[in-house]
Amino acid sequence: MTINAPLPITTLRIPNPFLEGRNGVYVIHSDPLTIVDTGVATDKARDELVAGFAEHDINIKDIGRILLTHKHIDHVGNAWWIQQQSGAQIHIHEFEAAAISDVDPEGHRWRNLIRERM
């Protein structure tokens, strides 16, 4: 009987401007290198994510898969940016996919809404 050792997992704690304070981003050292959740898309969160990758010798270009646990912005926010850097495939449950299919990672719709209302 062969027993496979568990894959190593690196946990990064990424800042979150909401009540939780920090989110977990998990790196599964598998083939392909896999990220579970990505943190919120703020400059601070992205900077700490990049620093965490560097601290653990993780090259963003080596990420091949992104798994998103659910649609909340503090979990999916950096997925598109990571995908642009690495070409990684993004996976999310089909029930959540519709909610993120029209995402606005650059915030253009938000800025336009603010302009209209101010």
Phi and psi in degrees as GROMACS dihedral restraints (atoms count N, CA, C in turn):
[ dihedral_restraints ]
;  ai    aj    ak    al  type     phi  dphi    fc
    3     4     5     6     1  -102.4    20    10
    4     5     6     7     1   129.9    20    10
    6     7     8     9     1  -111.0    20    10
    7     8     9    10     1   122.1    20    10
    9    10    11    12     1   -85.7    20    10
   10    11    12    13     1   134.5    20    10
   12    13    14    15     1   -71.1    20    10
   13    14    15    16     1   146.4    20    10
   15    16    17    18     1   -64.5    20    10
   16    17    18    19     1   149.7    20    10
   18    19    20    21     1   -72.0    20    10
   19    20    21    22     1   141.0    20    10
   21    22    23    24     1   -67.7    20    10
   22    23    24    25     1   141.6    20    10
   24    25    26    27     1  -126.7    20    10
   25    26    27    28     1   130.4    20    10
   27    28    29    30     1  -103.3    20    10
   28    29    30    31     1   132.3    20    10
   30    31    32    33     1  -106.9    20    10
   31    32    33    34     1   126.8    20    10
   33    34    35    36     1  -112.5    20    10
   34    35    36    37     1   133.8    20    10
   36    37    38    39     1  -102.0    20    10
   37    38    39    40     1   110.4    20    10
   39    40    41    42     1  -105.1    20    10
   40    41    42    43     1   134.7    20    10
   42    43    44    45     1   -63.5    20    10
   43    44    45    46     1   151.0    20    10
   45    46    47    48     1  -140.0    20    10
   46    47    48    49     1   127.4    20    10
   48    49    50    51     1   -75.4    20    10
   49    50    51    52     1    -1.2    20    10
   51    52    53    54     1   -92.0    20    10
   52    53    54    55     1  -172.5    20    10
   54    55    56    57     1   -62.8    20    10
   55    56    57    58     1   -28.0    20    10
   57    58    59    60     1   -67.7    20    10
   58    59    60    61     1   -27.8    20    10
   60    61    62    63     1    89.4    20    10
   61    62    63    64     1   -54.6    20    10
   63    64    65    66     1  -145.6    20    10
   64    65    66    67     1   150.8    20    10
   66    67    68    69     1  -115.5    20    10
   67    68    69    70     1   150.3    20    10
   69    70    71    72     1   -86.7    20    10
   70    71    72    73     1   131.8    20    10
   72    73    74    75     1  -116.0    20    10
   73    74    75    76     1   125.4    20    10
   75    76    77    78     1  -112.0    20    10
   76    77    78    79     1   130.1    20    10
   78    79    80    81     1  -107.3    20    10
   79    80    81    82     1   117.1    20    10
   81    82    83    84     1   -97.7    20    10
   82    83    84    85     1   118.6    20    10
   84    85    86    87     1   -81.2    20    10
   85    86    87    88     1    75.3    20    10
   87    88    89    90     1  -121.7    20    10
   88    89    90    91     1  -177.0    20    10
   90    91    92    93     1  -119.1    20    10
   91    92    93    94     1   104.2    20    10
   93    94    95    96     1   -83.1    20    10
   94    95    96    97     1   162.7    20    10
   96    97    98    99     1   -57.4    20    10
   97    98    99   100     1   129.4    20    10
   99   100   101   102     1  -123.5    20    10
  100   101   102   103     1   136.4    20    10
  102   103   104   105     1  -110.6    20    10
  103   104   105   106     1   132.8    20    10
  105   106   107   108     1  -108.7    20    10
  106   107   108   109     1   115.0    20    10
  108   109   110   111     1    65.2    20    10
  109   110   111   112     1   161.0    20    10
  111   112   113   114     1  -136.7    20    10
  112   113   114   115     1    -1.3    20    10
  114   115   116   117     1    80.6    20    10
  115   116   117   118     1   170.7    20    10
  117   118   119   120     1   -77.9    20    10
  118   119   120   121     1   150.7    20    10
  120   121   122   123     1   -87.2    20    10
  121   122   123   124     1    66.9    20    10
  123   124   125   126     1  -113.2    20    10
  124   125   126   127     1   159.6    20    10
  126   127   128   129     1   -59.2    20    10
  127   128   129   130     1   -43.5    20    10
  129   130   131   132     1   -61.5    20    10
  130   131   132   133     1   -46.9    20    10
  132   133   134   135     1   -63.8    20    10
  133   134   135   136     1   -43.7    20    10
  135   136   137   138     1   -64.1    20    10
  136   137   138   139     1   -42.9    20    10
  138   139   140   141     1   -60.8    20    10
  139   140   141   142     1   -43.1    20    10
  141   142   143   144     1   -70.3    20    10
  142   143   144   145     1   -33.1    20    10
  144   145   146   147     1   -63.6    20    10
  145   146   147   148     1   -48.0    20    10
  147   148   149   150     1   -61.9    20    10
  148   149   150   151     1   -43.1    20    10
  150   151   152   153     1   -62.7    20    10
  151   152   153   154     1   -40.1    20    10
  153   154   155   156     1   -64.2    20    10
  154   155   156   157     1   -42.0    20    10
  156   157   158   159     1   -58.7    20    10
  157   158   159   160     1   -48.1    20    10
  159   160   161   162     1   -62.2    20    10
  160   161   162   163     1   -41.8    20    10
  162   163   164   165     1   -60.0    20    10
  163   164   165   166     1   -30.9    20    10
  165   166   167   168     1  -105.8    20    10
  166   167   168   169     1    17.7    20    10
  168   169   170   171     1    55.0    20    10
  169   170   171   172     1    40.9    20    10
  171   172   173   174     1  -103.6    20    10
  172   173   174   175     1   120.1    20    10
  174   175   176   177     1   -91.1    20    10
  175   176   177   178     1   121.5    20    10
  177   178   179   180     1   -56.4    20    10
  178   179   180   181     1   -30.9    20    10
  180   181   182   183     1   -68.4    20    10
  181   182   183   184     1   -16.6    20    10
  183   184   185   186     1   -87.2    20    10
  184   185   186   187     1    -6.4    20    10
  186   187   188   189     1   -72.1    20    10
  187   188   189   190     1   124.7    20    10
  189   190   191   192     1  -110.0    20    10
  190   191   192   193     1   -15.3    20    10
  192   193   194   195     1  -149.2    20    10
  193   194   195   196     1   138.8    20    10
  195   196   197   198     1  -122.0    20    10
  196   197   198   199     1   120.9    20    10
  198   199   200   201     1  -105.9    20    10
  199   200   201   202     1   125.2    20    10
  201   202   203   204     1  -108.1    20    10
  202   203   204   205     1   124.5    20    10
  204   205   206   207     1   -73.7    20    10
  205   206   207   208     1   -32.5    20    10
  207   208   209   210     1  -166.8    20    10
  208   209   210   211     1   175.2    20    10
  210   211   212   213     1   -80.4    20    10
  211   212   213   214     1    -4.3    20    10
  213   214   215   216     1   -62.2    20    10
  214   215   216   217     1   140.5    20    10
  216   217   218   219     1   -59.6    20    10
  217   218   219   220     1   -28.2    20    10
  219   220   221   222     1   -77.8    20    10
  220   221   222   223     1    -0.4    20    10
  222   223   224   225     1  -113.7    20    10
  223   224   225   226     1   -30.4    20    10
  225   226   227   228     1  -105.9    20    10
  226   227   228   229     1    -7.0    20    10
  228   229   230   231     1   -53.6    20    10
  229   230   231   232     1   -40.9    20    10
  231   232   233   234     1   -97.7    20    10
  232   233   234   235     1     5.3    20    10
  234   235   236   237     1   -59.8    20    10
  235   236   237   238     1   -45.3    20    10
  237   238   239   240     1   -69.5    20    10
  238   239   240   241     1   -36.8    20    10
  240   241   242   243     1   -64.7    20    10
  241   242   243   244     1   -45.2    20    10
  243   244   245   246     1   -62.1    20    10
  244   245   246   247     1   -41.0    20    10
  246   247   248   249     1   -62.0    20    10
  247   248   249   250     1   -40.8    20    10
  249   250   251   252     1   -62.5    20    10
  250   251   252   253     1   -36.7    20    10
  252   253   254   255     1   -76.4    20    10
  253   254   255   256     1   -30.2    20    10
  255   256   257   258     1  -119.1    20    10
  256   257   258   259     1   -22.3    20    10
  258   259   260   261     1    79.4    20    10
  259   260   261   262     1    11.8    20    10
  261   262   263   264     1   -61.8    20    10
  262   263   264   265     1   149.3    20    10
  264   265   266   267     1   -79.9    20    10
  265   266   267   268     1   140.9    20    10
  267   268   269   270     1  -105.8    20    10
  268   269   270   271     1   131.3    20    10
  270   271   272   273     1  -123.7    20    10
  271   272   273   274     1   135.7    20    10
  273   274   275   276     1  -149.4    20    10
  274   275   276   277     1   152.3    20    10
  276   277   278   279     1   -59.2    20    10
  277   278   279   280     1   144.5    20    10
  279   280   281   282     1   -58.0    20    10
  280   281   282   283     1   -29.5    20    10
  282   283   284   285     1   -68.5    20    10
  283   284   285   286     1   -24.2    20    10
  285   286   287   288     1   -96.5    20    10
  286   287   288   289     1   -18.4    20    10
  288   289   290   291     1   -59.2    20    10
  289   290   291   292     1   -40.9    20    10
  291   292   293   294     1   -61.9    20    10
  292   293   294   295     1   -34.5    20    10
  294   295   296   297     1   -68.9    20    10
  295   296   297   298     1   -23.0    20    10
  297   298   299   300     1  -112.4    20    10
  298   299   300   301     1     5.5    20    10
  300   301   302   303     1   -70.0    20    10
  301   302   303   304     1   -22.4    20    10
  303   304   305   306     1  -116.3    20    10
  304   305   306   307     1    44.5    20    10
  306   307   308   309     1   -70.4    20    10
  307   308   309   310     1   154.9    20    10
  309   310   311   312     1  -125.3    20    10
  310   311   312   313     1    73.1    20    10
  312   313   314   315     1   -63.2    20    10
  313   314   315   316     1   -23.3    20    10
  315   316   317   318     1   -88.2    20    10
  316   317   318   319     1    -8.1    20    10
  318   319   320   321     1    75.9    20    10
  319   320   321   322     1    20.6    20    10
  321   322   323   324     1   -62.3    20    10
  322   323   324   325     1   -44.8    20    10
  324   325   326   327     1   -64.2    20    10
  325   326   327   328     1   -39.0    20    10
  327   328   329   330     1   -62.6    20    10
  328   329   330   331     1   -48.5    20    10
  330   331   332   333     1   -60.3    20    10
  331   332   333   334     1   -40.8    20    10
  333   334   335   336     1   -64.5    20    10
  334   335   336   337     1   -40.3    20    10
  336   337   338   339     1   -63.2    20    10
  337   338   339   340     1   -42.9    20    10
  339   340   341   342     1   -62.1    20    10
  340   341   342   343     1   -44.9    20    10
  342   343   344   345     1   -58.9    20    10
  343   344   345   346     1   -43.7    20    10
  345   346   347   348     1   -61.5    20    10
  346   347   348   349     1   -41.1    20    10
  348   349   350   351     1   -89.7    20    10
  349   350   351   352     1   -12.3    20    10
